[in-house]
Amino acid sequence: MDRKRILLVDDDAGIQLLYREEFEEEGFEVVSAVNGEEALELFEAQSPDLVILDINMPGMNGIEVLRRMKEINAELPVILCSAYPEYKQDFGSWASEEYIVKSANMDGLKNAVRRYLA
């Protein structure tokens, strides 16, 4: 069976490591990017099955990355994952399938990923 590929976009190395370990344990392949530009390159090169996308990053923010990804593939599930709940009110974030506020408990994020990749 082919493993589902997750593109993880976050500028925080600790978050990247944690999410990679957690999702690889669940049987997913994880490809990661540290900024929006790298994310868009990997998005086109790797054809992920789902994207976990931080919002607050240097350079291009996650809302802009989300917009560009949806222009390329409107069907691809994108989960915005931010430490800042106020971005949920941003009209641009509404194009995402889910908005998860980062926390030490990953159940919400894991459940969302399972829903889209089951």
C-alpha positions in Angstrom: 0.0 0.0 0.0 1.3 3.4 -0.9 1.9 5.7 2.1 0.1 9.0 2.1 2.4 12.0 1.8 2.0 15.0 4.1 3.7 18.3 3.3 4.5 20.0 6.6 5.3 23.7 6.4 6.6 25.3 9.6 9.5 27.5 10.3 9.9 26.1 13.9 12.4 23.2 13.9 11.0 21.8 17.1 7.5 21.6 15.6 8.9 20.0 12.5 10.6 17.3 14.4 7.6 16.6 16.6 5.1 16.4 13.8 7.4 14.4 11.6 7.9 11.8 14.3 4.2 11.6 15.2 3.0 11.3 11.6 5.7 8.9 10.5 4.8 6.7 13.5 1.2 6.7 12.1 2.5 5.4 8.8 2.6 8.6 6.8 5.5 9.9 4.7 6.4 13.5 5.7 8.1 16.0 3.5 8.9 19.4 5.2 9.5 23.0 4.2 10.6 25.9 6.4 9.0 28.7 4.5 6.3 29.5 1.9 8.6 29.5 -1.2 10.1 26.1 -0.3 6.6 24.8 0.4 5.3 25.8 -3.1 8.4 24.1 -4.7 7.8 20.9 -2.8 4.0 21.1 -3.4 4.6 21.0 -7.1 7.5 18.5 -7.0 6.1 16.0 -4.4 2.3 16.0 -5.0 1.4 15.6 -1.3 -2.0 14.1 -0.3 -2.4 16.7 2.5 -0.7 19.9 3.7 -0.2 21.0 7.3 0.5 24.7 7.0 1.8 27.2 9.6 0.6 30.8 9.1 3.1 33.0 10.8 6.4 32.5 8.9 9.1 34.8 7.6 8.6 35.9 4.0 5.4 34.6 2.5 2.8 33.8 5.2 0.6 30.7 5.3 -2.5 32.5 4.1 -0.7 33.5 0.8 0.8 29.9 0.5 -2.7 28.5 1.0 -4.2 30.7 -1.7 -1.5 29.7 -4.2 -1.8 26.0 -3.4 -5.6 26.1 -3.9 -5.2 27.9 -7.3 -3.1 24.9 -8.4 -5.2 22.1 -6.7 -8.5 23.2 -5.2 -9.2 19.6 -4.0 -6.1 19.2 -1.9 -6.9 19.2 1.8 -4.9 21.9 3.7 -4.9 22.1 7.5 -3.8 25.5 8.8 -2.0 25.0 12.1 -1.1 28.2 14.0 -0.3 29.2 17.5 -2.5 32.2 17.0 -6.3 31.6 17.2 -7.1 35.1 15.9 -6.0 34.1 12.3 -9.2 32.0 12.3 -11.1 35.2 11.6 -9.0 36.0 8.6 -11.0 35.6 5.5 -8.0 34.0 3.7 -7.9 31.1 6.2 -11.5 30.1 5.2 -10.1 28.3 2.1 -8.5 25.7 4.4 -10.3 22.5 5.4 -9.4 22.9 9.0 -7.9 25.5 11.4 -6.1 23.9 14.3 -4.5 25.9 17.1 -1.1 24.4 18.0 -0.9 22.8 21.4 1.1 20.1 23.1 -1.8 17.8 22.6 -1.8 16.7 19.0 -5.1 14.8 19.1 -7.0 17.5 17.2 -4.4 17.7 14.4 -4.1 13.9 14.2 -7.8 13.4 14.0 -8.1 16.0 11.3 -5.3 14.3 9.3 -7.0 10.9 9.7 -10.3 12.3 8.5 -8.8 13.5 5.2 -6.4 10.6 4.6 -8.4 7.6 5.9 
